[in-house]
Amino acid sequence: MKTKFSLQHKTALITGGGSGIGKAVATTFAAQGAQVHILDINRDPAIQTVEEIKEQGFFAQAHFCDVSDYHQVVGVVETISKTASIGILINNAGIAHVGNIEACEEADLDRLYQINIKGVFNCSKAVIPFMKENNEGVIINLASIASSVGISDRFAYSMTKGAVLSMTYSIAKDYIQNNIRSNSISPARVHTPFVDGFIKKNYPGEEQQMFEKLSKTQPIGRMGTPQEIADLALYLSSDEARFITGSDFAIDGGFIKLNSK
């Protein structure tokens, strides 16, 4: 009997796969049989994640890649395509910024654009020709609840994630005849090393109190986990989800629909 949500014989490219949500996606996909390729600008975390996957007896490779550099992205994708048929792209790499429009400098906006928007563009543009050739493919973009609702002091970040949502819909529409499915995942706050670092930097001595306060911004009363996001990405990437394209999936502990504050 075939295992549900199997990714056997599929090759998955995961940007920012060395840590946080990306790492959870990489390890989950590998365990389900995918050949995992991690594209990350941070070498050490990517290599460590690959080693952990290999220790479990699964396949993974790390590729140094700045997703904001189109030529780097194309080079890595072409290298992978020589030995594998690229079937899944997870556009996970992204950076954050805290502040309203007055607190956002032009350099901040440019920096977020390069990674959060151009990175998704670069990677999608690089893999789509190979997916068209194979007449199938899956692209999953990590958006955010900030794509859909107003979040205080997240002007630049919200702008970029709104663009990610729009790119998701456009690709789904343009390539449906090529059997390329494009969907996005919109998490609320997820407990990652980034969150811990943010709290430690901005609230020294108040880490526990601030962690609890941020956790309660979700009606469900806690932050999400990287594994919960990875499990949703697994479903959307699997054949069981082959009827789903052009959709955004909030995974937010009730934030969008239930938060009345």
C-alpha positions as CSV (number, residue, x, y, z in Angstrom):
1,M,0.0,0.0,0.0
2,K,1.3,3.4,-0.9
3,T,2.1,5.7,2.1
4,K,-0.1,8.8,2.3
5,F,1.7,12.0,1.4
6,S,4.7,10.1,0.0
7,L,7.3,12.2,-1.9
8,Q,9.1,9.1,-3.3
9,H,10.9,9.8,-6.6
10,K,10.4,13.6,-6.2
11,T,13.1,16.2,-6.0
12,A,12.5,19.2,-3.7
13,L,14.3,22.5,-3.6
14,I,14.0,24.4,-0.3
15,T,15.3,27.9,0.1
16,G,16.5,28.9,3.6
17,G,16.4,25.2,4.5
18,G,19.1,25.3,7.1
19,S,17.1,26.5,10.1
20,G,13.6,27.3,11.4
21,I,10.6,26.4,9.2
22,G,12.9,25.6,6.3
23,K,14.8,23.0,8.3
24,A,11.5,21.4,9.4
25,V,10.4,21.2,5.8
26,A,13.7,19.7,4.7
27,T,13.7,17.0,7.3
28,T,10.0,16.2,6.8
29,F,10.3,16.0,3.0
30,A,13.4,13.8,3.2
31,A,11.7,11.4,5.6
32,Q,8.9,11.1,3.1
33,G,11.3,10.0,0.4
34,A,12.1,13.2,-1.4
35,Q,15.6,14.1,-2.6
36,V,16.1,17.3,-0.8
37,H,18.3,20.2,-2.0
38,I,18.8,23.0,0.5
39,L,19.6,26.5,-1.0
40,D,20.9,28.7,1.7
41,I,23.2,31.7,2.1
42,N,24.3,30.4,5.5
43,R,26.6,27.4,4.9
44,D,27.0,26.0,8.4
45,P,23.3,25.5,9.3
46,A,22.6,24.1,5.8
47,I,25.4,21.6,6.1
48,Q,24.3,20.6,9.6
49,T,20.8,20.0,8.5
50,V,22.0,17.9,5.6
51,E,24.2,15.8,7.9
52,E,21.2,15.3,10.3
53,I,19.1,14.1,7.3
54,K,21.8,11.7,6.1
55,E,22.2,10.3,9.6
56,Q,18.6,9.2,9.4
57,G,19.4,7.4,6.1
58,F,17.8,9.9,3.7
59,F,19.0,12.0,0.9
60,A,20.0,15.7,1.1
61,Q,22.5,18.2,-0.4
62,A,23.3,21.7,0.5
63,H,24.0,24.5,-2.0
64,F,25.4,27.9,-1.1
65,C,23.0,30.3,-2.8
66,D,22.0,33.9,-2.4
67,V,18.4,33.9,-3.6
68,S,18.5,37.6,-4.5
69,D,21.2,36.8,-7.1
70,Y,19.5,35.5,-10.2
71,H,22.7,34.1,-11.8
72,Q,23.5,32.2,-8.6
73,V,20.0,30.7,-8.5
74,V,20.1,29.7,-12.1
75,G,23.5,28.1,-11.7
76,V,22.4,26.0,-8.7
77,V,19.1,25.0,-10.4
78,E,20.9,24.0,-13.6
79,T,23.4,21.9,-11.6
80,I,20.6,20.1,-9.8
81,S,18.7,19.5,-13.0
82,K,21.5,17.6,-14.5
83,T,21.0,14.7,-12.1
84,A,17.4,15.1,-11.0
85,S,13.9,16.1,-12.2
86,I,12.9,19.2,-10.2
87,G,9.3,18.7,-9.0
88,I,8.9,20.8,-5.9
89,L,10.1,24.3,-5.0
90,I,9.5,25.7,-1.5
91,N,10.2,29.4,-1.4
92,N,10.9,29.8,2.3
93,A,13.9,32.1,2.5
94,G,12.9,35.5,4.0
95,I,13.9,38.3,6.3
96,A,11.9,40.5,8.7
97,H,11.7,44.1,9.6
98,V,9.9,45.8,12.5
99,G,8.6,49.3,12.2
100,N,5.9,51.5,10.5
101,I,6.5,53.5,7.3
102,E,8.3,56.3,9.3
103,A,10.7,53.8,10.8
104,C,11.4,52.1,7.5
105,E,14.4,53.5,5.6
106,E,14.8,53.1,1.9
107,A,17.7,50.7,2.5
108,D,15.4,48.6,4.7
109,L,12.8,48.4,1.9
110,D,15.4,47.5,-0.7
111,R,16.9,44.8,1.5
112,L,13.5,43.1,2.1
113,Y,12.6,43.4,-1.6
114,Q,15.8,41.6,-2.6
115,I,15.1,38.6,-0.5
116,N,11.4,38.3,0.1
117,I,10.2,39.3,-3.3
118,K,13.1,39.0,-5.8
119,G,14.2,35.8,-4.2
120,V,10.8,34.2,-4.9
121,F,10.8,35.6,-8.4
122,N,14.3,34.3,-9.1
123,C,13.8,30.8,-7.8
124,S,10.4,30.4,-9.5
125,K,11.6,31.7,-12.8
126,A,14.6,29.3,-12.7
127,V,12.6,26.2,-12.0
128,I,9.4,26.7,-14.1
129,P,11.1,25.8,-17.4
130,F,12.1,22.4,-16.0
131,M,8.6,21.9,-14.6
132,K,7.0,22.8,-17.9
133,E,9.3,20.3,-19.7
134,N,8.1,17.6,-17.2
135,N,4.5,18.8,-17.4
136,E,4.2,18.9,-13.7
137,G,5.4,20.7,-10.6
138,V,4.6,22.3,-7.3
139,I,5.6,25.7,-6.0
140,I,4.8,26.5,-2.3
141,N,5.5,30.1,-1.2
142,L,5.8,31.1,2.5
143,A,3.6,34.2,2.8
144,S,2.3,35.4,6.1
145,I,-0.9,36.5,7.8
146,A,0.6,40.0,7.2
147,S,-0.3,39.3,3.5
148,S,-4.0,39.5,4.3
149,V,-4.5,41.6,7.4
150,G,-2.9,44.7,9.0
151,I,-0.1,44.0,11.5
152,S,1.2,46.9,13.6
153,D,4.8,47.9,12.9
154,R,5.3,45.5,10.0
155,F,5.1,47.9,7.0
156,A,7.9,46.7,4.9
157,Y,7.5,43.0,5.8
158,S,3.8,43.1,5.1
159,M,4.4,44.8,1.7
160,T,6.8,42.0,0.7
161,K,4.5,39.2,1.8
162,G,1.6,40.8,0.0
163,A,3.7,40.5,-3.1
164,V,4.4,36.9,-2.4
165,L,0.7,36.2,-2.2
166,S,0.1,37.9,-5.6
167,M,2.9,36.0,-7.2
168,T,1.4,32.8,-6.0
169,Y,-1.9,33.5,-7.7
170,S,-0.3,34.7,-10.9
171,I,1.8,31.6,-11.3
172,A,-1.1,29.4,-10.5
173,K,-3.2,31.1,-13.2
174,D,-0.4,31.2,-15.9
175,Y,0.8,27.6,-15.6
176,I,-2.3,25.6,-14.8
177,Q,-2.2,24.1,-18.3
178,N,1.3,22.9,-17.5
179,N,0.2,21.0,-14.4
180,I,2.2,23.3,-12.2
181,R,0.4,23.9,-8.9
182,S,1.2,27.1,-7.0
183,N,-0.1,27.7,-3.4
184,S,1.0,29.7,-0.4
185,I,1.2,29.2,3.3
186,S,0.5,32.1,5.6
187,P,1.6,31.4,9.2
188,A,1.0,33.6,12.2
189,R,3.8,33.8,14.7
190,V,5.9,30.6,14.8
191,H,8.4,29.7,17.5
192,T,11.7,29.7,15.7
193,P,15.3,30.7,16.6
194,F,14.5,34.1,15.1
195,V,11.8,34.8,17.6
196,D,14.0,33.8,20.5
197,G,16.8,36.1,19.2
198,F,14.4,39.0,18.7
199,I,13.0,38.7,22.2
200,K,16.5,38.4,23.7
201,K,17.8,41.4,21.8
202,N,14.8,43.7,22.5
203,Y,13.6,42.6,25.9
204,P,16.6,41.5,28.0
205,G,15.6,40.2,31.3
206,E,12.0,39.9,30.3
207,E,12.3,37.0,27.9
208,Q,9.7,34.7,29.5
209,Q,7.1,37.4,30.0
210,M,7.4,38.7,26.4
211,F,7.3,35.1,25.0
212,E,4.1,34.5,26.8
213,K,2.7,37.9,25.6
214,L,3.5,37.2,22.0
215,S,2.1,33.7,22.3
216,K,-1.2,35.0,23.4
217,T,-1.6,37.2,20.3
218,Q,-3.0,34.0,18.7
219,P,-6.5,33.1,19.9
220,I,-5.3,29.5,20.3
221,G,-3.0,30.7,23.0
222,R,0.4,29.7,21.7
223,M,2.8,30.1,18.8
224,G,2.9,27.6,16.0
225,T,5.8,25.2,15.5
226,P,8.0,24.8,12.5
227,Q,6.8,21.2,12.2
228,E,3.2,22.2,11.9
229,I,4.1,24.4,9.0
230,A,6.2,21.6,7.4
231,D,3.3,19.2,7.7
232,L,1.0,21.5,5.8
233,A,3.7,22.0,3.1
234,L,4.1,18.3,2.9
235,Y,0.4,17.9,2.2
236,L,0.3,20.6,-0.4
237,S,3.3,19.1,-2.2
238,S,2.0,15.6,-2.2
239,D,-0.2,14.0,-4.9
240,E,-3.1,14.0,-2.4
241,A,-3.3,17.7,-2.9
242,R,-3.3,17.6,-6.7
243,F,-6.7,19.3,-6.9
244,I,-5.4,22.4,-5.0
245,T,-3.8,25.4,-6.8
246,G,-4.1,29.1,-6.5
247,S,-4.9,29.0,-2.8
248,D,-3.5,30.6,0.3
249,F,-3.6,28.6,3.6
250,A,-3.6,30.5,6.9
251,I,-2.1,28.5,9.7
252,D,-2.5,31.0,12.4
253,G,-4.1,29.7,15.6
254,G,-7.3,31.5,14.6
255,F,-5.6,34.9,14.2
256,I,-7.2,36.1,11.0
257,K,-10.8,35.0,11.7
258,L,-11.0,35.0,15.5
259,N,-8.8,37.8,16.7
260,S,-11.1,40.8,17.5
261,K,-8.5,43.0,19.1
